[in-house]
Amino acid sequence: MRLTGARTLITGASSGIGAVTATRMAALGAVPLLVGRSEQALTELAASTGGKQLVADLGRPGAARTIADWAGDVDVLVCNAGIGFAGDLAEQDLAAIDELVTVNLTAHLGLARLLLPGMLARRSGHLVLVSSIAGCLGVADEAVYAATKAALRTFADSVRLATAGTGVGVSVVVPGVVDTPFFVRRGKPYDRSRPKPVPAGDVAEALVDAVLRNRAEVFVPAWLRFPARLHGAIPGLVYQLQRRFG
């Protein structure tokens, strides 16, 4: 897919992967439609990329409809926004679970539902869903977060099958630990020595490449494909390794 003139809607564009993706897309001629919660960050990004901005919280009722109405025709939809929680599931507030599922999953399913028909009618477009290695392997203290990311992968697989031959591509991006404000915002900074966090730019570069080449799935870094595939083939072994090494 060519990005020149492509109207590209990016959620979670205020910082991290979303912000860098917007810059990369704009450099290739795309028109970024920036959605996030920080007005100042979006204003600065819109000015530097020539994009348009909308301050919106995906956790609010009706957010997907509001964003879709504002965006109009969209050529590329990047479902990137996400929040996290790290802690004991037995102590997680039910309202926090609802918000996490809405922001990470439900709002993006809604956006895809609202914007996909236009892509199909034009027989051109691309849907990108940013998942996580947590959605491939599971993480002991991130059960709900991991579940939302696993659901995004399955949703991507399903939509890809449904849109085969229509001119609409579907990609899922699976990052590992990324150097963004995500961990601080969830209330628990990343404190492990390995794996080392990768720059947000690495994920953005892989994401843009997935759109250009219509790649179904990309892992960042690439070696994460191995544990993900191993889990699918020998889940018992991976479970024992996770219990031992974390």
C-alpha positions in Angstrom: 0.0 0.0 0.0 1.2 3.5 -0.8 1.0 6.0 2.0 1.1 9.2 -0.1 -2.1 11.1 0.8 -3.3 8.2 3.0 -5.6 9.4 5.8 -4.1 7.5 8.8 -5.9 7.4 12.1 -3.6 6.6 15.0 -5.0 6.0 18.5 -2.6 6.6 21.4 -0.8 9.2 19.4 0.2 11.4 22.3 3.4 9.6 23.0 5.4 6.4 22.5 4.7 4.1 19.6 1.8 6.2 18.4 3.7 9.5 18.2 6.7 8.0 16.4 4.4 6.1 14.0 2.7 9.4 13.1 6.0 11.0 12.3 7.1 8.1 10.2 3.8 8.0 8.3 3.9 11.7 7.7 7.4 11.4 6.3 6.0 9.0 3.7 3.3 11.4 2.7 0.4 10.2 4.9 -2.0 12.6 6.6 -2.0 11.7 10.3 -5.3 11.8 12.2 -4.1 11.9 15.8 -6.1 10.7 18.7 -5.0 10.8 22.3 -5.6 12.2 25.7 -2.8 14.9 25.9 -3.9 18.1 24.1 -0.5 19.7 24.3 1.3 16.6 22.9 -1.2 16.3 20.1 -0.9 19.9 19.2 2.8 19.7 18.9 2.7 16.5 16.9 0.0 17.9 14.6 2.2 20.9 13.9 5.2 18.8 13.1 3.4 16.3 10.9 0.8 18.4 9.2 -1.8 16.2 10.8 -5.1 16.8 12.6 -5.9 16.1 16.2 -8.7 15.0 18.4 -8.4 14.8 22.2 -10.4 11.7 23.2 -10.5 9.1 25.9 -11.2 5.6 24.5 -12.5 4.6 27.9 -15.5 6.9 27.6 -18.8 5.5 26.3 -19.3 6.2 22.6 -15.7 7.1 22.0 -15.4 5.0 18.9 -18.4 6.6 17.3 -17.1 10.1 18.1 -13.7 9.4 16.7 -15.0 7.7 13.5 -17.4 10.6 12.9 -14.6 13.1 13.3 -12.2 11.2 11.1 -14.4 10.5 8.1 -12.9 8.4 5.4 -9.8 6.6 6.7 -7.3 4.7 4.6 -5.2 3.3 7.5 -6.4 2.6 11.0 -3.7 2.0 13.6 -5.2 0.6 16.8 -2.4 1.4 19.2 -3.8 3.0 22.4 -3.5 1.0 25.5 -3.3 1.1 29.3 -1.9 -1.5 31.7 -2.1 -2.9 35.2 0.4 -5.0 37.1 -0.6 -6.7 40.2 -2.7 -9.5 41.8 -5.9 -10.1 39.8 -7.7 -10.8 43.1 -7.0 -7.2 44.1 -7.8 -5.5 40.8 -10.7 -3.1 41.0 -13.6 -4.2 38.7 -14.0 -0.7 37.4 -10.3 -0.8 36.4 -10.9 -4.1 34.6 -13.7 -2.5 32.6 -11.6 0.5 31.7 -8.7 -1.6 30.6 -10.8 -3.9 28.4 -12.6 -0.9 26.9 -9.5 1.1 26.0 -7.3 -1.8 24.9 -9.9 -3.9 23.1 -13.6 -2.9 22.8 -13.0 0.7 21.5 -10.7 -0.6 18.8 -13.1 -3.3 17.7 -15.7 -0.6 17.5 -13.4 1.6 15.4 -12.6 -1.2 13.0 -16.3 -2.0 12.7 -17.1 1.7 11.8 -14.2 2.3 9.5 -13.8 -1.0 7.7 -16.9 -0.6 5.5 -15.4 2.5 3.8 -12.2 0.6 3.1 -14.1 -2.3 1.6 -16.2 0.0 -0.6 -13.0 1.7 -1.9 -11.3 -1.8 -2.1 -8.2 -0.2 -0.4 -7.1 0.2 3.1 -5.2 -1.3 6.0 -5.9 -2.2 9.6 -3.1 -2.4 12.2 -3.6 -3.8 15.7 -0.8 -3.4 18.2 -0.8 -6.4 20.4 2.0 -7.5 22.8 4.1 -10.6 23.6 2.0 -10.7 26.8 -0.9 -11.8 24.5 1.2 -14.7 23.2 2.6 -16.1 26.4 0.6 -14.7 29.4 2.1 -12.9 32.3 1.4 -13.8 35.9 0.6 -10.3 37.2 -0.9 -8.9 34.0 -3.8 -11.3 33.4 -6.4 -8.8 32.1 -3.9 -6.8 30.0 -2.6 -10.0 28.4 -6.1 -11.2 27.7 -6.9 -7.9 25.8 -3.8 -8.2 23.7 -4.4 -11.9 22.9 -7.9 -10.9 21.8 -6.5 -8.3 19.4 -4.4 -11.0 17.7 -7.4 -13.3 17.2 -9.5 -10.4 16.0 -6.8 -9.5 13.4 -6.7 -13.1 12.2 -10.4 -13.3 11.8 -10.8 -10.0 10.0 -7.9 -10.9 7.7 -9.7 -14.1 6.7 -13.0 -12.1 6.2 -11.4 -9.4 4.0 -9.1 -11.7 1.9 -9.1 -10.5 -1.8 -10.8 -7.2 -1.0 -7.8 -5.0 -1.2 -7.9 -4.4 2.6 -4.9 -5.6 4.5 -4.7 -6.5 8.2 -1.5 -6.6 10.3 -0.8 -7.3 13.9 2.3 -5.9 15.6 3.6 -7.8 18.6 6.2 -5.8 20.6 8.0 -7.0 23.6 9.1 -4.5 26.3 9.2 -1.0 24.8 10.9 2.1 26.2 7.8 4.3 26.6 5.9 6.0 29.5 3.6 2.9 29.6 5.1 1.3 32.6 5.2 4.4 34.7 1.6 5.2 33.9 0.4 1.7 34.9 1.9 2.4 38.3 4.7 -0.1 38.2 7.9 0.7 36.4 9.7 -2.0 34.4 12.5 -3.2 36.7 13.9 -6.3 35.1 17.4 -6.4 33.6 16.2 -8.5 30.6 14.8 -8.4 28.1 16.1 -4.9 27.4 13.4 -2.5 26.3 13.5 -1.6 22.6 13.0 2.0 21.4 9.5 3.0 20.3 11.0 3.8 16.9 11.8 0.2 16.3 8.2 -0.7 16.7 7.0 2.2 14.6 9.4 1.2 11.8 8.1 -2.4 11.8 4.5 -1.2 11.9 5.0 1.1 8.9 6.8 -1.7 7.0 3.9 -4.1 7.8 1.5 -1.6 6.1 3.7 -1.1 3.1 4.3 -4.8 2.6 1.0 -6.0 3.8 2.6 -8.3 6.4 0.2 -10.3 8.5 2.3 -10.4 11.8 5.6 -8.8 12.9 7.4 -9.3 16.2 9.6 -6.6 17.7 12.3 -7.6 18.4 12.1 -10.4 15.8 13.4 -13.1 18.2 10.2 -13.0 20.2 8.6 -15.1 17.4 10.5 -18.1 18.8 8.9 -18.2 22.3 5.5 -17.3 20.8 5.7 -20.2 18.4 7.1 -22.5 21.0 4.2 -21.7 23.3 1.8 -22.7 20.5 3.6 -26.0 19.9 4.6 -27.0 23.5 2.7 -24.9 26.0 3.6 -27.1 28.9 7.3 -26.6 28.4 6.9 -22.8 28.1 4.8 -22.8 31.3 7.6 -24.6 33.2 10.2 -22.2 31.8 8.1 -19.2 32.8 7.6 -20.5 36.3 11.4 -20.9 36.6 12.7 -17.8 34.8 9.8 -15.4 34.8 
